[in-house]
Amino acid sequence: MSILGPDGFPVSSSRPTFASAANRGDRTMPPEPIYIADFEKLVPDQDRKVVLSSSRLVFQNFGPARGAIIQKANNVVGRAWDPHFTGRDLEFGKTAADWLKNQWYDNCDIRGPGWDFKLLLWLDCVGMDRDGDFLIILTDGDYPLMQRVMANRIGQRSAGGGYGQFSSTSLVNSGPFQGARISHGVIRDRFDRVLGYRVLGNTVEDDQDIPANRCIFGMDPTWSDQIRGEPAAANALKFIRGSMLSHEWEQMAQLMVSSIGLVEYNETGGPDIDDPTLIPSAKDGDGKAIGPDTQLMAGGTIRYIRANSGGKIEQVKHDRPGDMWDSYQDRVVRILATGMDWPFELMWKSSDVNAALVRNIQERARMSVEDRQDCLRKIAQRVVRWAVAKAIKSGILPTPKFTDDWWRWDFGMPRKFSIDPGKEAAQRREDFKIGIKNRRGIYREEGVDPEQMDDERIEEVFQRELKITAAEGKYGIKPDRRLFYMLNPNDIAPPLDDGEEPDPADPSKKKDPAE
């Protein structure tokens, strides 16, 4: 018998649709809300703060998440990121690069020399994954100094004045941006162009609205209308916190089981009251025991039990956590690895990795590292350009000859991530032999500055030649030059004497031993 509606017709639990996912009334699926809104409304300010709090908790206490974030930052930043000038005024570029690397890099933060430029880049990479975003304020002084603002300090206060609560304010009430919209601490105009950011102080009076042209906002977005970043592990935080709680409870269970050494079965169901090692339980006012009786087993004591008494001693079976529990924890870490765009085998288990999978893991890790480097490069370039401009204006650096390309700066990247560095190096040599790669490309893959490498190599050759020439004058002999450059002098054919022509029958004789 059908259920009739107000119009007298049978009520259907679902309607046919071309897109099966649109069957919201299907009895096999729970009802689902409609998530059609801007990203800032899909993730309200309070939800974003809860996610930020959970992400920080997970980073601090969950090993796979913390290890993966740090491992990624180490490969993204490493010990590289030296400034390289790519403009035409090479003399200015050399002077500016030397000032940046040897002076400003160590004194670029408002907090002092302990926060150098490369460390800050490393922390920026960690902050993108842990918090989702960060803010860099460019100071107004003559010397270029930066100030980092953490994600929790970018926001807006509620009516009660606290910045840990959801804000009901949507318009700026005062200041240079009065009347502009503010959401999640981001101030925008009616075209959604960012005008500034609200930095929260310890009190309401300390709050500041920083213009967008005086700061740099860093995030790695995944939505085109995203105004605040989200932690890399946002998709897995709920599962990870459950996993962490499960770990704690399993540890408690293991401690409880481990605290019981032996279990004795006897006819009375209690201890031997005549045993001097027995510690009887305490009694209440009525003489009833209020705790268990215990017996000390020390020094390898052996206890004899009559065979016909039915008594026995057994060890407590200790078989938890089991394989199913362990398999579920692996699943949680896999969910985390997928959301963080980092191979599971690098953060957790690599026991089932084969040769083909190694290449896949390496390429996925490289793509993740290079994507983050592209994101950080834009931030670092703007910071360095601002620092150079400040230094030129203050007279710290000379005025460049060309005023149209002084801002052309790039950075040397660290060595490419590799699971088998030896094999990679051998492949690079083969690629160089057949012309697929040149020396500069190989230098960059090794994280070496090509210009610096050439300068050092030339200097080394000339210094060695000067020392060899001085030694020849001192001892009066001229040894074979190949002994100074090759481990085996037969690897290079001897040079031809003056006037000697190469012999076609002897290909080993060449005009240039380096050919």
Secondary structure, 3 states (H helix, E strand, C coil): CCCECCCCCECCCCCCCCCHHHCCCCCCCCCCCCCCCCHHHHCCHHHHHHHHHHHHHHHHHCHHHHHHHHHHHHHHCCCCCCEEECCCCHHHHHHHHHHHHHHHHHHCECCCCCCCHHHHHHHHHHHHHHCCEEEEEECCCCCCCEEEECHHHECCCCCCCCCCCCCCCCECCCCCCCCCEEECCEEECCCCCEEEEEECCCCHHHCEEEEHHHEEEEECCCCCCCCCCCCCCHHHHHHHHHHHHHHHHHHHHHHHHHCCCEEEECCCCCCCCCCCCEECCCECCCCCECCCCEECCCCCCCCCCCHHHCCEEEECCCCCCCHHHHHHHHHHHHHHHHHHCCCHHHHCCCCCCCHHHHHHHHHHHHHHHHHHHHHHHHHHHHHHHHHHHHHHHHCCCCCCCCCCCCCCEEECCCCCCCCCHHHHHHHHHHHHHCCCCCHHHHHHHCCCCHHHHHHHHHHHHHHHHHHHHHHHHHHCCCCCCHHHHCCCHHHCCCCCCCCCCCCCCCCCCCCCCCC
